[in-house]
Amino acid sequence: MTRDRSGTGLDRRAVLGAMLTLVALPAAGQGAGLKPEVEAAIREQIGAAAVTHGGIALRVPETAENGAFVPVTVSVHSAMSADDRCRAIHLFATNNPTPGIASYSFGAAIARAEVSARVRLAEGQTIVAYAVMADGSVRRTASRVAVTTGGCLT
């Protein structure tokens, strides 16, 4: 336990915890730090719908040796019933010349909302996945990928 020697009633851990919280808050927002062209591409696909976090999983490697072949798997947690099903999945790369890298639509007869693909990444960046549900809600997740050799021509 740390003791307050300054007489202010604050200890070092409390101050550091408060500072970390203030630093982390802006990053918790849905579009924290995205370029305007990335935001525009996202809004073109999902519109003005409110975005929630969770209910969607994104699997990517931490480091991709070759940016021309980066494996990506997205799965949406959904019963795939008439009132609880995924209608579309959209993938975006935050530092690619063209941010929208893939869009998938699902019909009512699909049993599971999951896609796997290999995408091209220009450099290390964040991949963002959105799932548009049948009720109009939108789910979001993101993962950072380090790229050793870029896979896009600029």
Backbone bond lengths (Angstrom), bond angles and torsions (degrees), N, CA, C in turn:
res aa  C-N    CA-C-N  psi(-1)  N-CA   C-N-CA  omega(-1)  CA-C   N-CA-C  phi
1 M - - - 1.450 - - 1.520 108.56 -
2 T 1.335 116.00 134.37 1.459 119.42 179.26 1.513 109.62 -90.18
3 R 1.306 114.35 145.00 1.460 119.39 -179.83 1.511 109.23 -104.81
4 D 1.316 115.82 144.06 1.461 122.10 177.03 1.531 108.12 -83.49
5 R 1.337 114.78 110.00 1.456 119.57 179.92 1.520 111.96 -96.23
6 S 1.334 117.19 -11.48 1.463 119.84 -176.79 1.522 112.48 -87.17
7 G 1.310 117.92 -15.27 1.453 120.89 -179.06 1.524 113.75 83.98
8 T 1.354 118.44 9.38 1.466 121.52 -178.71 1.522 112.94 -88.70
9 G 1.329 117.50 -15.34 1.460 120.33 -178.60 1.516 112.95 88.65
10 L 1.334 118.36 2.38 1.461 122.43 179.62 1.512 109.63 -109.31
11 D 1.325 116.59 140.76 1.455 118.15 172.97 1.527 109.30 -107.77
12 R 1.308 115.24 167.27 1.460 121.44 -174.20 1.533 111.53 -61.06
13 R 1.316 118.64 -40.93 1.466 121.96 -178.94 1.527 112.06 -63.71
14 A 1.314 117.38 -39.95 1.458 120.61 179.51 1.523 110.79 -65.21
15 V 1.329 116.23 -41.84 1.468 120.16 179.60 1.521 110.48 -66.47
16 L 1.342 117.62 -45.03 1.460 120.15 178.80 1.528 111.71 -63.43
17 G 1.326 117.63 -39.67 1.460 120.81 177.55 1.512 112.14 -62.15
18 A 1.325 117.14 -41.28 1.463 121.16 178.19 1.519 110.92 -65.81
19 M 1.325 117.65 -39.56 1.464 120.78 179.01 1.523 111.26 -65.17
20 L 1.326 117.40 -42.60 1.464 120.62 178.57 1.518 111.35 -64.07
21 T 1.298 117.75 -37.66 1.457 121.54 177.36 1.518 110.78 -62.45
22 L 1.310 117.95 -43.67 1.460 121.61 179.68 1.518 112.07 -65.41
23 V 1.320 117.18 -35.16 1.458 120.84 178.13 1.521 110.37 -71.07
24 A 1.328 118.92 -37.76 1.462 122.69 -175.20 1.519 113.40 -78.99
25 L 1.322 119.51 -23.68 1.467 121.10 -175.82 1.519 114.13 -58.96
26 P 1.353 120.83 -47.40 1.461 118.33 -179.90 1.520 113.45 -61.75
27 A 1.334 117.82 -32.94 1.461 120.85 -179.25 1.517 112.24 -72.20
28 A 1.318 118.09 -16.04 1.455 120.74 -178.16 1.526 112.52 -77.89
29 G 1.325 118.31 -16.08 1.462 121.57 -179.93 1.513 111.29 -67.42
30 Q 1.322 117.73 160.46 1.457 120.14 -174.37 1.511 113.24 -69.42
31 G 1.312 119.77 -34.40 1.452 121.04 -178.01 1.500 111.77 -118.38
32 A 1.304 117.77 33.05 1.455 122.28 -174.73 1.523 110.37 -59.99
33 G 1.326 116.51 116.26 1.449 122.40 173.56 1.511 116.00 75.27
34 L 1.314 120.51 13.97 1.455 121.20 179.79 1.519 110.69 -80.00
35 K 1.325 115.16 144.40 1.460 121.05 176.95 1.525 109.56 -66.41
36 P 1.333 117.92 152.49 1.473 120.36 -179.47 1.528 113.59 -57.83
37 E 1.339 118.15 -36.77 1.471 119.73 179.99 1.528 111.37 -69.61
38 V 1.324 117.41 -30.49 1.464 120.55 176.04 1.526 109.43 -70.81
39 E 1.335 116.38 -45.92 1.473 120.72 177.05 1.525 110.88 -57.36
40 A 1.338 117.26 -42.48 1.471 121.38 -179.62 1.529 110.77 -64.43
41 A 1.334 117.28 -42.02 1.466 120.46 179.42 1.529 110.83 -64.84
42 I 1.324 116.81 -38.93 1.461 120.56 178.39 1.524 110.33 -65.69
43 R 1.312 117.45 -48.20 1.472 121.41 -179.23 1.520 111.57 -63.41
44 E 1.337 117.51 -30.81 1.466 120.43 177.07 1.530 110.76 -63.60
45 Q 1.328 117.07 -33.83 1.461 120.73 -178.39 1.528 113.39 -87.52
46 I 1.332 117.32 -40.71 1.470 118.76 -173.72 1.520 113.50 -107.09
47 G 1.311 118.33 -6.81 1.461 121.05 -179.78 1.511 111.86 70.28
48 A 1.317 116.38 -148.37 1.465 121.72 -176.66 1.524 112.23 -98.54
49 A 1.318 117.19 18.26 1.465 121.01 -177.87 1.528 110.80 -62.68
50 A 1.314 115.76 144.92 1.465 120.89 174.82 1.529 108.50 -70.28
51 V 1.311 115.90 140.69 1.458 121.54 -176.04 1.526 109.80 -108.36
52 T 1.335 115.84 135.14 1.464 120.85 175.02 1.523 108.82 -116.32
53 H 1.311 115.43 153.87 1.460 120.98 178.07 1.515 109.11 -97.69
54 G 1.322 116.36 143.16 1.455 120.91 179.31 1.510 111.98 103.77
55 G 1.327 115.70 163.84 1.452 120.98 179.92 1.514 113.15 80.16
56 I 1.335 116.72 6.89 1.459 122.07 179.36 1.526 107.19 -145.43
57 A 1.332 116.31 138.54 1.460 121.10 -179.12 1.520 109.74 -120.60
58 L 1.319 116.17 138.48 1.460 123.04 179.61 1.522 107.73 -124.40
59 R 1.337 115.85 121.14 1.463 120.11 178.32 1.523 109.00 -113.48
60 V 1.332 114.69 118.77 1.463 122.87 177.32 1.526 107.71 -139.91
61 P 1.335 118.10 157.45 1.463 118.74 176.30 1.533 110.22 -72.93
62 E 1.324 116.55 151.33 1.461 119.49 175.37 1.519 110.58 -65.94
63 T 1.348 115.84 -38.82 1.458 121.70 178.75 1.514 109.20 -131.31
64 A 1.325 116.21 130.05 1.464 122.00 176.31 1.525 107.78 -108.15
65 E 1.336 117.18 121.23 1.462 120.64 -179.64 1.530 111.29 -64.91
66 N 1.331 116.20 -39.27 1.457 121.32 -178.17 1.528 108.43 -125.82
67 G 1.326 117.28 117.52 1.456 121.77 -178.99 1.517 114.30 -68.02
68 A 1.334 118.13 -8.98 1.464 120.78 179.56 1.526 112.23 -79.14
69 F 1.347 117.47 -17.64 1.467 121.06 -176.08 1.525 109.56 -140.06
70 V 1.317 117.45 76.77 1.465 121.26 -179.45 1.532 108.47 -103.97
71 P 1.338 117.80 116.94 1.463 120.06 -179.52 1.529 111.34 -73.76
72 V 1.328 114.74 134.56 1.462 121.66 -179.60 1.529 107.74 -134.83
73 T 1.338 116.40 132.99 1.458 121.39 173.78 1.517 108.48 -129.29
74 V 1.325 116.21 129.70 1.460 122.43 177.81 1.517 107.90 -122.33
75 S 1.328 116.04 130.85 1.462 120.11 174.78 1.520 108.93 -132.39
76 V 1.324 114.73 141.44 1.463 121.89 -178.24 1.519 108.25 -111.68
77 H 1.315 115.59 130.16 1.460 121.06 178.04 1.526 108.15 -79.70
78 S 1.330 115.69 106.75 1.457 121.38 -174.95 1.525 109.08 -156.59
79 A 1.310 115.99 145.67 1.466 120.79 177.07 1.523 111.27 -73.94
80 M 1.322 117.46 -15.86 1.457 124.58 -177.42 1.530 111.62 57.10
81 S 1.330 115.82 34.74 1.460 121.74 173.31 1.529 107.95 -91.48
82 A 1.302 117.28 178.94 1.462 121.02 -177.14 1.526 112.57 -59.17
83 D 1.331 117.82 -37.25 1.459 119.75 -177.17 1.525 113.49 -100.33
84 D 1.333 118.96 -8.80 1.463 122.02 179.07 1.522 108.58 -135.28
85 R 1.324 114.79 82.12 1.458 118.34 178.59 1.521 109.83 -145.17
86 C 1.304 114.91 156.62 1.460 121.64 177.98 1.520 108.63 -89.64
87 R 1.325 116.20 128.42 1.465 120.91 177.96 1.518 112.52 -92.51
88 A 1.360 117.45 -31.66 1.464 120.07 -176.62 1.521 111.00 -158.15
89 I 1.329 115.21 151.72 1.455 123.49 171.38 1.516 107.59 -124.09
90 H 1.332 116.81 132.84 1.470 122.78 178.99 1.516 108.89 -123.82
91 L 1.335 116.43 134.16 1.462 122.52 178.45 1.513 110.32 -115.03
92 F 1.331 115.73 138.55 1.464 122.18 179.66 1.518 109.55 -133.20
93 A 1.333 116.15 143.69 1.459 123.13 175.34 1.523 107.38 -114.78
94 T 1.317 117.17 123.70 1.463 121.25 -169.46 1.521 115.02 -72.00
95 N 1.346 119.01 -21.11 1.471 120.21 -178.88 1.519 113.85 -120.85
96 N 1.323 118.41 12.94 1.457 120.66 175.89 1.525 110.22 -77.79
97 P 1.345 117.64 155.42 1.471 119.44 175.79 1.529 112.56 -58.23
98 T 1.338 117.05 -35.81 1.459 123.45 173.60 1.516 106.90 -117.98
99 P 1.349 118.51 110.89 1.463 120.37 -172.17 1.528 115.52 -65.98
100 G 1.330 118.44 -34.98 1.466 120.71 -179.64 1.513 109.62 -76.59
101 I 1.347 118.12 113.05 1.459 119.03 -175.77 1.524 113.46 -104.21
102 A 1.334 118.38 -21.56 1.465 119.73 177.78 1.523 110.38 -167.16
103 S 1.335 115.31 147.18 1.467 122.57 173.03 1.523 108.00 -138.84
104 Y 1.316 115.52 135.41 1.459 121.96 -179.46 1.521 109.03 -128.17
105 S 1.333 117.03 135.48 1.464 122.28 176.80 1.526 108.70 -111.99
106 F 1.333 115.80 144.61 1.457 121.31 -178.17 1.523 109.84 -122.02
107 G 1.329 116.36 134.41 1.447 122.00 175.79 1.524 110.92 -85.33
108 A 1.299 115.53 176.12 1.467 121.35 -177.04 1.530 112.68 -69.22
109 A 1.328 118.43 -21.96 1.463 121.02 -175.75 1.526 113.56 -87.24
110 I 1.309 118.14 -3.63 1.470 120.61 -178.24 1.525 110.07 -71.62
111 A 1.329 117.09 139.17 1.466 121.24 -176.38 1.521 113.35 -88.08
112 R 1.337 117.57 -28.11 1.462 120.35 -176.47 1.523 109.23 -147.58
113 A 1.323 116.63 134.32 1.462 121.47 179.05 1.521 108.90 -90.78
114 E 1.333 115.38 89.18 1.455 121.04 178.89 1.517 109.06 -147.67
115 V 1.319 116.61 136.42 1.463 121.64 177.86 1.522 108.68 -134.06
116 S 1.325 114.80 147.35 1.462 122.31 173.79 1.510 107.29 -130.85
117 A 1.315 115.76 138.43 1.462 120.25 -179.09 1.526 109.29 -155.39
118 R 1.290 115.41 169.98 1.466 122.00 170.67 1.514 105.93 -115.24
119 V 1.320 115.65 127.73 1.460 120.83 -177.10 1.523 110.12 -119.06
120 R 1.319 115.33 163.05 1.465 121.90 176.87 1.517 109.45 -99.70
121 L 1.318 115.88 133.66 1.463 121.37 176.43 1.522 109.10 -125.17
122 A 1.321 116.36 132.86 1.459 121.98 -177.45 1.519 112.06 -71.18
123 E 1.318 116.73 -33.97 1.467 122.82 -175.82 1.520 108.13 -163.62
124 G 1.320 116.52 179.01 1.454 119.56 175.85 1.516 110.00 -60.54
125 Q 1.324 117.05 135.62 1.461 120.78 -174.74 1.524 110.75 -169.16
126 T 1.310 114.37 -179.05 1.454 121.26 178.03 1.520 109.68 -101.04
127 I 1.325 115.80 132.61 1.465 121.02 172.41 1.521 106.35 -99.34
128 V 1.327 115.84 131.55 1.459 121.98 -178.00 1.527 108.04 -117.72
129 A 1.324 116.54 131.87 1.473 121.81 179.57 1.517 109.41 -119.26
130 Y 1.333 115.63 135.78 1.465 122.64 176.83 1.522 108.37 -122.68
131 A 1.329 116.27 139.37 1.460 122.36 174.80 1.522 107.27 -117.34
132 V 1.326 116.52 124.04 1.464 122.06 176.90 1.525 107.09 -97.63
133 M 1.321 115.46 120.94 1.458 121.16 -175.87 1.535 110.65 -93.42
134 A 1.317 117.17 164.20 1.466 122.88 -177.61 1.527 112.21 -62.70
135 D 1.327 117.23 -29.92 1.470 119.48 179.52 1.529 113.15 -82.72
136 G 1.338 116.98 3.69 1.466 121.43 178.81 1.511 114.06 93.13
137 S 1.323 118.16 -8.24 1.465 120.14 178.29 1.526 109.84 -73.62
138 V 1.316 115.48 158.21 1.459 121.55 -178.71 1.523 108.57 -129.22
139 R 1.329 115.72 132.78 1.457 122.35 177.65 1.530 108.89 -110.36
140 R 1.349 116.11 149.97 1.462 120.42 -175.93 1.516 111.12 -137.88
141 T 1.328 115.32 146.79 1.454 122.82 168.71 1.519 107.95 -150.36
142 A 1.331 116.43 162.64 1.463 121.23 -178.90 1.512 109.79 -150.53
143 S 1.349 115.57 151.88 1.463 122.23 176.50 1.520 109.30 -144.43
144 R 1.300 115.11 143.40 1.469 122.15 178.04 1.529 109.24 -89.42
145 V 1.342 117.04 137.36 1.441 123.70 177.71 1.522 108.55 -126.79
146 A 1.316 117.07 126.35 1.462 121.87 172.57 1.520 107.79 -88.21
147 V 1.345 117.57 134.62 1.459 122.18 -178.21 1.520 109.10 -118.84
148 T 1.352 116.16 125.38 1.453 120.75 179.94 1.523 111.53 -75.77
149 T 1.341 116.93 -49.46 1.465 122.54 179.28 1.515 108.10 -124.32
150 G 1.333 117.44 123.29 1.463 122.19 -177.31 1.522 111.91 -63.46
151 G 1.324 114.86 149.60 1.459 120.57 -177.13 1.507 114.82 -115.28
152 C 1.354 118.75 6.63 1.464 121.89 -179.20 1.517 110.63 -120.27
153 L 1.306 114.79 145.15 1.462 119.68 171.45 1.512 107.88 -87.61
154 T 1.315 117.93 135.62 1.467 120.40 -179.99 1.490 111.64 -103.29
